[in-house]
């Protein structure tokens, strides 16, 4: 599942994942908040992390980076 549309905008599911990670959250917590299956959450987390929009913490939680906050707040 791609998190970024061909025009560079975030998909709705990517926005949902980022919104759920405003406060540090585990993949299971993000899946519960978004209603998306865990396998899609894990894939999205990897892609959003690689894009610099999320950071992984040592306790297994993810949270928004400054760039992630800017992207989610832009639209």
Secondary structure as UniProt FT lines:
FT   TURN            6..7
FT   HELIX           12..20
FT   HELIX           27..34
FT   HELIX           38..50
FT   TURN            51..52
FT   STRAND          54..56
FT   TURN            58..59
FT   STRAND          62..64
FT   HELIX           66..73
//
